[in-house]
Amino acid sequence: MSGRGKRKIRSKLARRIGRFLGVSDLSTEVANLRQRVQTVELELTTRAPPRPVAADQPLPAGGRGLLSRFAGETLGRLRHGRPRASVAPAANGRADSSGAPPGEIYAGYSPDDLWVFDLFDDARPQPAPGFVTDFLGTRTRTSSLWDAARAWDGQVMDRPVPHDLFEAVEWVGLLKAVASAGHGRFAAMELGAGWGPWLVAGARAARRRGLEDLRLLGVEADPGRFALMRQHFLDNDLDPDAHRLLCAAVGVEAGHARWPRIADPANAGGARPVREAAGELDAGDEAYMQGAMADFIEVDIVAFGDLLAAEAFWDLVHIDVQGWEATLCAGCLEQLGARVRWLVIGTHSRLIDGQVIEILHGGGWVLENEKPTRFLFDAAQSSLELMTEVDGVQVWSNPRFS
């Protein structure tokens, strides 16, 4: 979705790796692993009841063995059988048993949120060459993923706590939406859909909950990534023509815009429309798309309100539109309140984090989970978006539907 510094295309590869690892560097991950070891050692010394372990996984003899096992799983958390038990992170705002002060570890979710994963413990996903398979059994074609993720070809990912290809907080939002759906129906919209990971995983989860009436709407402006989304549907036994998949951008109002021509869609998911007014390119869009302005295609912009009106109500709307999140929410706040049960929003700057919170809080929404964007201040950059290293996530519930 976006890159940084001198990169020619805003591919978001580094930020995806940041999401995948759940940390910004190896030292942070090692510190987290040590903290987990300390937690287990404390439990052992206080004779706490042992945590459940999969049948094929022996209990570690001590802290060193546990650290070695966690380190071996850090980059993949892969399995070929049932999910392995993992030490839950500390709840937001509480001190954990390792002695970390409140707020030191900020996962965006608490142990109280992890019940949503338990709903799917009966899944028995099987590995398949050419695919990475998640804990639900959703198959993602390896060639659709960025280069660094292709090492997991043919593997099955573990329960995504704290992460798989995405962070746990985003999964929590999706699964809460599925868990609250009813009447045999699940309606989901994904804006800035890329290859449609949340639509397809949502459909997989919904079917496991007995929700067979699926209403899926995906919007992706890049033609190459749009083709990946159609293939992702087919790979997971979903007919793309039975749902509404649009190769377009989304805005508050319908229109047209320029879109950078992208040669490698799997490795470049960070474009956004470049608007034009009075014959001049929008300065903010031009800065965001630095280095990718030489070759354009024309794309349609579909109105967000028209998309919302396509269903009486939506169980989930997932928004990841490269900096337009606050604009979309503000422009369609009344319709969102009337038609949407859950929102999961990817944010792209600290400013946008606050703007979206202010807009949705003012509209009566409840912020269930959130993890702010992580950024590195760089005075040479022209905007906060260009300083963002890892995108944020916000999960909102609509009390009008509760």
KEKE-3310 file (N, C-alpha, C; in steps of 0.2 Angstrom, whole numbers, plus 5000, padded with zeros to 4 digits):
npx = (5004:5010:5026:5042:5054:5066:5061:5054:5041:5027:5026:5022:5029:5039:5031:5021:5029:5032:5020:5018:5028:5025:5032:5045:5058:5071:5077:5066:5057:5065:5065:5052:5050:5058:5051:5040:5045:5049:5036:5031:5041:5038:5025:5028:5036:5027:5019:5008:4993:4997:4998:4987:4993:4996:4993:5004:5015:5028:5030:5040:5056:5061:5065:5075:5073:5060:5062:5070:5060:5050:5058:5061:5049:5046:5046:5036:5026:5021:5011:5005:4995:4984:4980:4994:4995:4998:5006:4996:4996:4998:4984:4978:4984:4986:4997:5008:5012:5026:5031:5031:5027:5011:5004:5017:5018:5009:4997:4985:4974:4966:4968:4954:4948:4951:4943:4936:4944:4943:4931:4933:4941:4938:4942:4951:4963:4972:4989:4994:5003:5010:5002:4998:4991:4979:4973:4960:4958:4958:4965:4979:4986:5003:5010:5003:5007:5018:5036:5044:5036:5034:5042:5034:5027:5016:5013:5004:4997:4998:4986:4982:4990:5002:5001:4999:5000:4995:4991:4985:4975:4968:4962:4954:4944:4938:4933:4925:4915:4910:4905:4895:4885:4870:4855:4858:4866:4879:4886:4899:4910:4925:4936:4949:4954:4964:4970:4959:4959:4951:4938:4937:4943:4933:4922:4925:4926:4912:4905:4909:4902:4890:4883:4877:4872:4880:4886:4896:4907:4919:4931:4944:4956:4968:4971:4979:4980:4966:4964:4971:4962:4950:4955:4959:4946:4941:4951:4946:4934:4924:4913:4917:4909:4897:4896:4899:4912:4923:4933:4939:4942:4937:4927:4920:4912:4907:4917:4932:4949:4967:4978:4992:5002:5006:5018:5021:5010:5009:5019:5016:5006:5002:4996:4986:4972:4976:4972:4965:4964:4958:4967:4979:4989:4984:4993:4995:4992:5002:5014:5012:5013:5026:5038:5031:5024:5025:5018:5001:4985:4968:4955:4939:4930:4920:4906:4905:4894:4884:4889:4886:4873:4869:4866:4854:4859:4876:4887:4901:4912:4927:4940:4954:4962:4973:4975:4963:4954:4948:4941:4932:4924:4919:4912:4901:4895:4882:4875:4884:4881:4868:4868:4879:4887:4899:4916:4931:4946:4960:4974:4984:4992:4998:4990:4978:4974:4969:4959:4950:4945:4940:4929:4921:4918:4911:4900:4894:4899:4908:4924:4932:4944:4961:4976:4988:4996:5013:5027:5041:5049:5054:5061:5064:5053:5038:5025:5015:5010:5021:5030:5026:5029:5023:5006:4991:4977:4960:4946:4929:4913:4895:4883:4870:4866:4867)
npy = (4995:5007:5014:5019:5033:5033:5024:5018:5013:5013:5001:4995:4984:4984:4988:4978:4967:4972:4971:4957:4952:4958:4967:4980:4977:4965:4965:4969:4959:4948:4953:4952:4938:4933:4939:4931:4919:4921:4923:4910:4903:4909:4904:4890:4890:4895:4884:4885:4879:4869:4876:4871:4860:4855:4838:4833:4840:4841:4846:4859:4858:4868:4886:4889:4879:4883:4896:4893:4886:4895:4905:4898:4898:4911:4918:4911:4903:4890:4876:4859:4853:4853:4869:4876:4879:4895:4908:4920:4937:4951:4960:4975:4990:4983:4977:4963:4946:4945:4956:4968:4985:4993:4996:4994:4983:4983:4976:4978:4970:4960:4946:4943:4945:4934:4923:4923:4915:4903:4898:4892:4881:4868:4867:4859:4862:4858:4857:4863:4862:4877:4886:4896:4892:4897:4896:4894:4887:4894:4896:4904:4909:4907:4914:4926:4933:4944:4945:4941:4933:4921:4911:4903:4894:4880:4878:4878:4890:4895:4897:4914:4922:4930:4934:4931:4931:4943:4955:4950:4958:4963:4951:4948:4958:4954:4941:4944:4951:4940:4932:4939:4939:4934:4924:4916:4922:4932:4947:4956:4969:4975:4987:4994:4982:4973:4957:4952:4947:4948:4947:4933:4925:4929:4924:4910:4908:4912:4901:4891:4893:4891:4900:4902:4911:4921:4938:4947:4960:4968:4980:4986:4995:4993:4984:4973:4968:4966:4956:4946:4945:4940:4927:4922:4921:4910:4900:4897:4891:4900:4908:4921:4929:4928:4937:4954:4961:4975:4983:4997:5013:5020:5033:5048:5054:5049:5048:5051:5046:5046:5032:5024:5014:4998:4986:4974:4967:4959:4963:4976:4985:4998:5009:5024:5033:5047:5062:5076:5093:5108:5106:5102:5091:5083:5089:5082:5069:5067:5068:5057:5047:5047:5045:5036:5041:5042:5035:5032:5025:5026:5027:5022:5031:5025:5029:5029:5029:5024:5011:5006:5007:4995:4984:4980:4980:4978:4966:4968:4980:4983:4994:5000:5011:5019:5032:5039:5036:5043:5053:5045:5040:5051:5057:5048:5046:5045:5035:5024:5022:5018:5006:4997:4985:4981:4989:4988:4996:5000:5011:5025:5035:5044:5055:5052:5041:5048:5056:5047:5041:5052:5055:5044:5041:5052:5049:5040:5027:5012:5010:4995:4988:4993:4997:5009:5017:5014:5025:5033:5047:5059:5073:5077:5072:5076:5074:5066:5053:5049:5045:5034:5018:5005:5001:5006:4998:4999:4993:4994:4994:4994:5001:5002:4990:4981)
npz = (5000:5004:5001:5007:5008:4995:4987:4972:4969:4978:4988:5000:5005:5015:5026:5027:5030:5043:5049:5048:5056:5067:5074:5074:5073:5074:5087:5096:5094:5100:5113:5116:5115:5125:5136:5136:5139:5152:5158:5157:5165:5177:5179:5181:5192:5202:5202:5194:5184:5170:5153:5139:5127:5110:5104:5098:5102:5113:5130:5134:5142:5150:5151:5141:5131:5128:5123:5112:5104:5102:5095:5083:5078:5075:5062:5055:5062:5059:5055:5053:5058:5071:5079:5088:5106:5113:5122:5129:5125:5136:5143:5136:5145:5157:5170:5166:5170:5169:5174:5166:5165:5164:5148:5142:5133:5118:5110:5104:5107:5119:5130:5133:5120:5113:5112:5100:5091:5096:5092:5080:5081:5077:5064:5051:5042:5027:5020:5004:4989:4981:4988:5002:5017:5029:5046:5046:5034:5022:5007:5000:4985:4982:4973:4973:4983:4991:4989:5000:5007:5001:5005:5013:5005:5002:5016:5032:5041:5058:5071:5072:5082:5089:5076:5058:5041:5043:5057:5073:5078:5067:5063:5074:5072:5060:5064:5075:5068:5060:5070:5075:5066:5058:5055:5044:5035:5028:5025:5017:5014:5006:5004:4994:4991:4986:4984:4990:5003:5015:5012:5007:5018:5027:5021:5022:5036:5039:5033:5040:5052:5048:5040:5025:5015:5007:5004:4995:4992:4983:4980:4970:4963:4955:4940:4939:4952:4955:4946:4953:4964:4959:4955:4968:4974:4966:4969:4982:4981:4978:4968:4958:4950:4955:4965:4969:4962:4959:4948:4952:4960:4976:4982:4991:4982:4965:4951:4941:4939:4939:4938:4944:4933:4936:4936:4943:4952:4963:4972:4974:4982:4986:4980:4976:4970:4959:4960:4950:4946:4938:4928:4935:4944:4960:4974:4986:4983:4973:4980:4988:4979:4975:4962:4955:4945:4931:4922:4918:4920:4917:4929:4936:4949:4961:4971:4988:4996:4987:4986:4999:4999:4992:5000:5013:5025:5032:5038:5039:5035:5028:5027:5018:5011:5008:5014:5013:5022:5033:5026:5019:5029:5036:5025:5023:5035:5041:5033:5036:5050:5049:5042:5044:5053:5059:5058:5051:5050:5041:5045:5040:5045:5059:5061:5054:5061:5073:5067:5062:5073:5080:5071:5071:5084:5087:5079:5087:5087:5093:5099:5098:5097:5094:5086:5084:5070:5067:5066:5060:5063:5051:5046:5033:5026:5018:5023:5036:5033:5024:5033:5040:5046:5049:5046:5055:5064:5066:5075:5075:5083:5080:5090:5087:5081:5091)
capx = (5000:5014:5033:5045:5060:5068:5058:5051:5034:5024:5023:5020:5032:5042:5026:5018:5034:5031:5013:5019:5032:5022:5038:5048:5065:5073:5078:5060:5055:5068:5063:5045:5051:5061:5046:5035:5049:5048:5030:5030:5045:5035:5020:5031:5039:5022:5015:5002:4991:5000:4994:4986:4997:4994:4995:5010:5020:5030:5031:5047:5059:5063:5065:5079:5069:5054:5064:5072:5055:5047:5062:5060:5042:5045:5045:5031:5021:5018:5009:5002:4989:4979:4984:4997:4994:5003:5005:4993:4999:4995:4979:4980:4983:4987:5004:5007:5016:5033:5033:5031:5022:5005:5006:5023:5016:5002:4995:4979:4969:4968:4966:4947:4946:4954:4937:4934:4947:4940:4925:4935:4946:4937:4945:4957:4966:4978:4993:4993:5008:5008:4997:4999:4984:4978:4971:4953:4959:4959:4971:4981:4991:5009:5012:4999:5010:5025:5042:5047:5031:5034:5045:5029:5024:5014:5013:4998:4999:4996:4982:4986:4991:5000:5001:5001:5001:4992:4991:4979:4970:4964:4958:4949:4939:4934:4929:4919:4909:4907:4902:4888:4881:4864:4849:4861:4868:4885:4887:4905:4913:4932:4938:4956:4954:4970:4968:4953:4960:4947:4932:4938:4943:4927:4917:4927:4923:4905:4903:4910:4897:4883:4881:4878:4870:4886:4885:4903:4908:4926:4933:4951:4957:4973:4969:4983:4978:4959:4964:4972:4956:4946:4958:4958:4939:4941:4955:4943:4927:4919:4912:4918:4903:4891:4897:4901:4919:4923:4939:4938:4943:4931:4927:4914:4908:4909:4921:4937:4956:4973:4980:4999:5003:5010:5021:5022:5005:5009:5023:5015:4999:5001:4994:4980:4971:4979:4966:4967:4959:4961:4973:4985:4988:4984:4999:4996:4993:5008:5019:5011:5015:5032:5042:5027:5020:5027:5014:4995:4979:4962:4951:4933:4929:4913:4904:4905:4887:4881:4891:4883:4866:4868:4863:4850:4864:4882:4890:4907:4915:4934:4943:4961:4962:4979:4975:4956:4949:4944:4937:4926:4920:4916:4907:4896:4894:4875:4874:4888:4877:4862:4869:4885:4887:4906:4920:4939:4949:4968:4975:4990:4996:4995:4984:4972:4971:4965:4954:4945:4943:4935:4923:4917:4916:4906:4895:4891:4902:4912:4930:4933:4951:4965:4983:4990:5001:5020:5030:5048:5050:5059:5060:5064:5047:5033:5019:5015:5010:5027:5034:5023:5032:5018:4999:4987:4971:4955:4940:4923:4906:4889:4878:4863:4864:4867)
capy = (5000:5012:5013:5025:5036:5033:5018:5020:5012:5013:4994:4993:4978:4984:4988:4971:4963:4974:4968:4950:4950:4961:4971:4984:4975:4959:4966:4969:4952:4944:4955:4949:4930:4933:4940:4925:4913:4923:4921:4903:4901:4911:4899:4884:4891:4895:4878:4886:4874:4870:4878:4866:4859:4850:4831:4831:4845:4840:4851:4861:4856:4874:4892:4888:4875:4887:4901:4890:4884:4902:4908:4894:4899:4918:4920:4907:4900:4886:4870:4854:4849:4858:4875:4875:4884:4900:4912:4926:4944:4955:4964:4982:4993:4980:4974:4956:4942:4945:4962:4973:4990:4994:4999:4992:4979:4985:4972:4980:4966:4957:4939:4943:4945:4928:4918:4922:4910:4896:4896:4889:4876:4862:4867:4855:4864:4854:4860:4862:4865:4882:4890:4897:4891:4900:4892:4892:4883:4898:4895:4910:4907:4910:4919:4932:4936:4948:4940:4938:4929:4915:4905:4898:4890:4874:4878:4880:4895:4893:4902:4921:4926:4937:4936:4926:4936:4949:4955:4947:4963:4963:4945:4949:4962:4950:4936:4947:4952:4934:4929:4942:4938:4929:4923:4912:4927:4936:4952:4960:4974:4976:4993:4993:4975:4969:4951:4951:4942:4948:4944:4926:4923:4930:4919:4904:4908:4912:4895:4886:4895:4889:4906:4900:4916:4926:4944:4949:4966:4970:4986:4986:4999:4991:4979:4967:4965:4964:4949:4941:4944:4935:4920:4920:4918:4903:4895:4895:4888:4905:4911:4929:4932:4927:4942:4960:4963:4980:4986:5004:5016:5022:5040:5050:5055:5046:5052:5047:5048:5043:5027:5022:5008:4994:4980:4968:4969:4955:4966:4983:4986:5004:5015:5027:5038:5053:5067:5081:5099:5113:5104:5101:5085:5085:5089:5077:5063:5067:5067:5050:5042:5049:5040:5031:5046:5043:5031:5031:5022:5030:5022:5025:5031:5023:5032:5024:5029:5019:5004:5005:5006:4989:4979:4983:4981:4975:4963:4970:4984:4983:4999:5001:5015:5023:5039:5041:5032:5048:5056:5041:5039:5058:5058:5043:5044:5043:5028:5019:5021:5015:5000:4993:4982:4981:4992:4987:5001:5001:5018:5026:5040:5046:5060:5048:5038:5052:5059:5042:5040:5058:5055:5038:5042:5057:5046:5035:5020:5010:5007:4989:4986:4997:4998:5014:5017:5015:5029:5035:5054:5061:5080:5078:5070:5081:5072:5061:5047:5046:5043:5028:5012:5000:5003:5005:4995:5000:4989:4997:4991:4999:4999:5002:4984:4976)
capz = (5000:5003:5003:5010:5006:4988:4983:4966:4969:4985:4988:5007:5007:5022:5031:5027:5034:5050:5051:5048:5062:5073:5077:5069:5072:5078:5095:5099:5094:5105:5119:5117:5116:5132:5141:5136:5143:5159:5160:5158:5170:5183:5180:5183:5199:5206:5201:5190:5180:5164:5148:5135:5122:5105:5106:5095:5104:5120:5134:5135:5149:5153:5148:5135:5126:5125:5119:5106:5100:5099:5090:5077:5075:5074:5055:5052:5066:5054:5057:5048:5061:5075:5082:5095:5111:5113:5128:5127:5127:5142:5141:5136:5151:5163:5170:5165:5176:5168:5177:5162:5167:5160:5142:5139:5127:5116:5105:5101:5109:5125:5131:5132:5113:5109:5111:5093:5088:5099:5088:5074:5083:5073:5057:5050:5036:5024:5016:4997:4986:4978:4992:5009:5020:5035:5051:5044:5028:5017:5003:4996:4980:4984:4968:4974:4989:4990:4988:5006:5010:4997:5008:5016:5000:5004:5023:5035:5046:5065:5074:5071:5088:5088:5069:5053:5036:5046:5064:5076:5079:5061:5063:5079:5070:5055:5067:5078:5063:5058:5076:5077:5060:5060:5050:5039:5030:5030:5020:5019:5009:5006:5000:4993:4993:4984:4982:4993:5009:5021:5009:5006:5024:5030:5018:5025:5043:5039:5031:5046:5057:5045:5036:5018:5011:5007:5000:4995:4988:4984:4976:4969:4957:4951:4936:4941:4959:4954:4943:4959:4969:4956:4956:4975:4975:4963:4973:4988:4979:4977:4961:4958:4946:4960:4970:4966:4962:4955:4947:4953:4966:4979:4985:4993:4975:4959:4946:4937:4942:4936:4943:4941:4930:4940:4933:4948:4957:4970:4976:4974:4984:4989:4975:4977:4964:4958:4957:4945:4947:4935:4924:4939:4949:4967:4977:4991:4979:4969:4985:4991:4974:4972:4959:4951:4941:4924:4917:4921:4917:4919:4933:4939:4956:4963:4977:4994:4998:4982:4988:5005:4998:4989:5004:5018:5031:5031:5044:5040:5030:5029:5023:5018:5005:5007:5017:5012:5027:5037:5021:5017:5035:5037:5020:5023:5042:5042:5030:5040:5056:5048:5038:5045:5060:5061:5053:5052:5046:5041:5045:5037:5048:5066:5060:5052:5067:5077:5063:5061:5080:5081:5067:5072:5091:5087:5076:5091:5086:5099:5097:5102:5097:5089:5086:5080:5065:5069:5062:5061:5061:5046:5045:5026:5022:5017:5026:5041:5029:5022:5039:5043:5044:5049:5046:5060:5063:5071:5075:5078:5083:5079:5095:5085:5079:5096)
cpx = (5004:5021:5036:5052:5061:5065:5054:5043:5032:5021:5021:5024:5035:5036:5022:5023:5033:5025:5014:5023:5029:5027:5041:5056:5066:5074:5071:5057:5058:5066:5056:5046:5054:5055:5041:5039:5048:5041:5029:5034:5041:5029:5022:5033:5033:5017:5008:5000:4994:4995:4993:4991:4995:4997:5002:5016:5022:5031:5038:5050:5060:5063:5069:5076:5063:5056:5066:5066:5051:5051:5062:5054:5041:5043:5039:5025:5017:5016:5006:4996:4985:4984:4988:4995:4999:5001:5002:4996:4995:4989:4981:4979:4984:4994:5003:5012:5023:5035:5033:5025:5016:5007:5012:5022:5009:5001:4989:4973:4971:4966:4958:4944:4947:4948:4935:4937:4945:4934:4927:4940:4944:4939:4951:4960:4972:4982:4992:4999:5006:5003:5000:4992:4984:4974:4963:4953:4958:4965:4973:4987:4997:5011:5008:5002:5016:5031:5044:5042:5031:5038:5040:5025:5022:5013:5006:5000:4995:4990:4985:4987:4998:5000:5001:5003:4999:4992:4985:4974:4965:4959:4953:4943:4935:4930:4924:4913:4906:4902:4895:4883:4876:4860:4852:4864:4874:4886:4894:4907:4920:4934:4946:4957:4960:4968:4962:4953:4954:4940:4932:4938:4936:4921:4919:4924:4916:4902:4904:4905:4890:4880:4882:4876:4875:4885:4892:4904:4915:4928:4941:4952:4963:4971:4973:4981:4970:4959:4966:4966:4951:4949:4958:4951:4939:4945:4951:4935:4922:4919:4912:4912:4897:4891:4899:4908:4920:4931:4939:4941:4937:4932:4921:4909:4911:4913:4926:4944:4961:4975:4987:4999:5008:5012:5020:5016:5006:5014:5022:5008:4998:4999:4987:4978:4974:4974:4969:4961:4962:4967:4979:4984:4988:4990:5000:4996:4999:5014:5018:5014:5021:5036:5038:5022:5021:5022:5007:4990:4973:4957:4944:4933:4922:4912:4902:4897:4883:4882:4887:4876:4864:4865:4859:4855:4870:4885:4897:4909:4923:4937:4950:4963:4967:4978:4968:4951:4945:4939:4931:4921:4916:4910:4901:4894:4887:4873:4878:4884:4871:4862:4874:4885:4894:4911:4927:4942:4957:4969:4983:4994:4993:4989:4978:4969:4967:4959:4948:4941:4938:4929:4918:4914:4910:4900:4891:4894:4906:4918:4932:4940:4955:4972:4985:4995:5008:5024:5037:5049:5055:5057:5060:5058:5042:5026:5020:5014:5016:5032:5032:5027:5027:5011:4996:4981:4966:4949:4934:4917:4901:4884:4871:4861:4864:4861)
cpy = (5006:5011:5019:5027:5036:5028:5021:5019:5011:5006:4992:4987:4978:4984:4982:4967:4965:4971:4960:4948:4953:4965:4975:4981:4969:4959:4966:4963:4947:4946:4952:4941:4929:4934:4934:4919:4915:4922:4914:4900:4903:4906:4893:4885:4892:4890:4880:4880:4875:4872:4872:4866:4854:4843:4830:4836:4843:4846:4853:4860:4862:4880:4892:4885:4879:4892:4899:4889:4890:4905:4904:4895:4906:4920:4916:4905:4895:4879:4865:4851:4854:4864:4873:4881:4889:4905:4918:4932:4947:4959:4971:4986:4990:4977:4966:4952:4942:4952:4968:4978:4990:4998:4998:4988:4981:4981:4974:4976:4963:4950:4938:4943:4938:4922:4917:4917:4903:4894:4892:4883:4869:4862:4863:4856:4859:4858:4858:4866:4871:4887:4890:4896:4893:4895:4890:4887:4887:4898:4902:4908:4911:4915:4926:4936:4940:4943:4937:4933:4922:4910:4901:4894:4883:4873:4880:4884:4893:4898:4909:4925:4925:4939:4930:4931:4943:4949:4952:4952:4964:4957:4945:4953:4958:4945:4938:4948:4946:4931:4932:4942:4933:4928:4919:4916:4931:4941:4956:4964:4975:4982:4993:4986:4971:4963:4948:4946:4942:4945:4936:4923:4923:4925:4912:4903:4908:4905:4890:4888:4894:4895:4905:4906:4922:4932:4947:4955:4968:4975:4986:4990:4996:4985:4972:4964:4963:4957:4944:4940:4939:4928:4918:4918:4911:4898:4893:4894:4894:4908:4918:4932:4931:4933:4949:4963:4969:4982:4994:5006:5018:5029:5042:5051:5051:5050:5047:5050:5044:5038:5025:5015:5004:4987:4974:4969:4965:4959:4974:4984:4993:5010:5018:5032:5044:5058:5073:5087:5105:5112:5102:5095:5087:5084:5084:5070:5062:5065:5060:5045:5044:5043:5035:5036:5046:5040:5030:5027:5026:5025:5026:5026:5030:5027:5027:5024:5024:5012:5002:5003:4999:4984:4983:4984:4976:4972:4966:4975:4985:4989:5000:5004:5020:5030:5042:5039:5038:5051:5052:5041:5046:5059:5054:5041:5041:5036:5023:5017:5017:5008:4995:4991:4983:4985:4990:4991:5001:5008:5019:5032:5041:5051:5057:5044:5042:5055:5054:5041:5046:5057:5050:5038:5047:5055:5041:5028:5019:5007:5001:4987:4992:4997:5003:5013:5018:5019:5031:5043:5056:5068:5081:5076:5076:5080:5067:5054:5044:5044:5036:5022:5006:5003:5002:5001:4997:4996:4992:4993:4996:4997:4999:4995:4979:4974)
cpz = (5000:5004:5005:5006:4998:4984:4977:4966:4977:4987:4994:5009:5014:5028:5032:5031:5041:5053:5052:5054:5068:5077:5072:5068:5076:5085:5098:5099:5099:5112:5121:5119:5123:5137:5141:5140:5150:5162:5161:5164:5177:5185:5183:5190:5204:5206:5198:5186:5173:5158:5143:5129:5117:5107:5103:5097:5111:5124:5135:5142:5153:5149:5141:5130:5123:5121:5112:5101:5097:5094:5083:5074:5073:5067:5052:5056:5062:5058:5052:5052:5065:5077:5088:5099:5111:5119:5126:5129:5133:5139:5141:5143:5157:5163:5170:5170:5175:5171:5172:5164:5162:5154:5138:5133:5125:5110:5101:5103:5115:5125:5130:5125:5110:5109:5104:5089:5090:5095:5082:5075:5080:5066:5056:5043:5034:5020:5009:4994:4981:4982:4999:5012:5027:5040:5050:5038:5022:5013:4999:4991:4981:4979:4969:4979:4987:4991:4995:5009:5007:5000:5012:5011:5003:5012:5025:5041:5053:5066:5074:5077:5090:5080:5064:5047:5038:5054:5067:5077:5073:5061:5068:5076:5065:5059:5071:5074:5061:5064:5077:5071:5061:5054:5043:5034:5033:5024:5022:5013:5011:5001:5000:4994:4991:4981:4986:4999:5014:5018:5010:5013:5028:5028:5021:5032:5043:5038:5037:5052:5054:5042:5029:5013:5011:5002:5000:4990:4989:4978:4976:4963:4952:4947:4938:4947:4959:4951:4949:4964:4965:4956:4963:4977:4972:4967:4979:4987:4980:4970:4961:4954:4950:4965:4966:4967:4957:4954:4946:4959:4969:4982:4988:4987:4970:4955:4942:4940:4938:4941:4940:4938:4934:4937:4937:4953:4963:4975:4977:4976:4988:4985:4978:4971:4964:4955:4953:4946:4943:4931:4928:4943:4956:4970:4982:4988:4976:4974:4987:4986:4971:4968:4955:4947:4934:4919:4921:4917:4920:4923:4935:4946:4957:4970:4982:4996:4993:4984:4994:5004:4994:4993:5010:5024:5029:5037:5045:5034:5032:5024:5024:5011:5005:5009:5016:5017:5030:5032:5020:5023:5036:5032:5020:5030:5044:5040:5034:5046:5055:5045:5040:5052:5063:5055:5055:5047:5046:5040:5042:5039:5055:5066:5058:5057:5071:5073:5063:5068:5082:5078:5069:5080:5091:5083:5080:5091:5092:5097:5101:5102:5092:5091:5082:5075:5069:5064:5064:5059:5057:5044:5037:5022:5023:5021:5032:5038:5027:5027:5042:5041:5044:5050:5053:5059:5068:5070:5078:5077:5083:5085:5093:5083:5085:5099)
residu = (MET:SER:GLY:ARG:GLY:LYS:ARG:LYS:ILE:ARG:SER:LYS:LEU:ALA:ARG:ARG:ILE:GLY:ARG:PHE:LEU:GLY:VAL:SER:ASP:LEU:SER:THR:GLU:VAL:ALA:ASN:LEU:ARG:GLN:ARG:VAL:GLN:THR:VAL:GLU:LEU:GLU:LEU:THR:THR:ARG:ALA:PRO:PRO:ARG:PRO:VAL:ALA:ALA:ASP:GLN:PRO:LEU:PRO:ALA:GLY:GLY:ARG:GLY:LEU:LEU:SER:ARG:PHE:ALA:GLY:GLU:THR:LEU:GLY:ARG:LEU:ARG:HIS:GLY:ARG:PRO:ARG:ALA:SER:VAL:ALA:PRO:ALA:ALA:ASN:GLY:ARG:ALA:ASP:SER:SER:GLY:ALA:PRO:PRO:GLY:GLU:ILE:TYR:ALA:GLY:TYR:SER:PRO:ASP:ASP:LEU:TRP:VAL:PHE:ASP:LEU:PHE:ASP:ASP:ALA:ARG:PRO:GLN:PRO:ALA:PRO:GLY:PHE:VAL:THR:ASP:PHE:LEU:GLY:THR:ARG:THR:ARG:THR:SER:SER:LEU:TRP:ASP:ALA:ALA:ARG:ALA:TRP:ASP:GLY:GLN:VAL:MET:ASP:ARG:PRO:VAL:PRO:HIS:ASP:LEU:PHE:GLU:ALA:VAL:GLU:TRP:VAL:GLY:LEU:LEU:LYS:ALA:VAL:ALA:SER:ALA:GLY:HIS:GLY:ARG:PHE:ALA:ALA:MET:GLU:LEU:GLY:ALA:GLY:TRP:GLY:PRO:TRP:LEU:VAL:ALA:GLY:ALA:ARG:ALA:ALA:ARG:ARG:ARG:GLY:LEU:GLU:ASP:LEU:ARG:LEU:LEU:GLY:VAL:GLU:ALA:ASP:PRO:GLY:ARG:PHE:ALA:LEU:MET:ARG:GLN:HIS:PHE:LEU:ASP:ASN:ASP:LEU:ASP:PRO:ASP:ALA:HIS:ARG:LEU:LEU:CYS:ALA:ALA:VAL:GLY:VAL:GLU:ALA:GLY:HIS:ALA:ARG:TRP:PRO:ARG:ILE:ALA:ASP:PRO:ALA:ASN:ALA:GLY:GLY:ALA:ARG:PRO:VAL:ARG:GLU:ALA:ALA:GLY:GLU:LEU:ASP:ALA:GLY:ASP:GLU:ALA:TYR:MET:GLN:GLY:ALA:MET:ALA:ASP:PHE:ILE:GLU:VAL:ASP:ILE:VAL:ALA:PHE:GLY:ASP:LEU:LEU:ALA:ALA:GLU:ALA:PHE:TRP:ASP:LEU:VAL:HIS:ILE:ASP:VAL:GLN:GLY:TRP:GLU:ALA:THR:LEU:CYS:ALA:GLY:CYS:LEU:GLU:GLN:LEU:GLY:ALA:ARG:VAL:ARG:TRP:LEU:VAL:ILE:GLY:THR:HIS:SER:ARG:LEU:ILE:ASP:GLY:GLN:VAL:ILE:GLU:ILE:LEU:HIS:GLY:GLY:GLY:TRP:VAL:LEU:GLU:ASN:GLU:LYS:PRO:THR:ARG:PHE:LEU:PHE:ASP:ALA:ALA:GLN:SER:SER:LEU:GLU:LEU:MET:THR:GLU:VAL:ASP:GLY:VAL:GLN:VAL:TRP:SER:ASN:PRO:ARG:PHE:SER)
# end
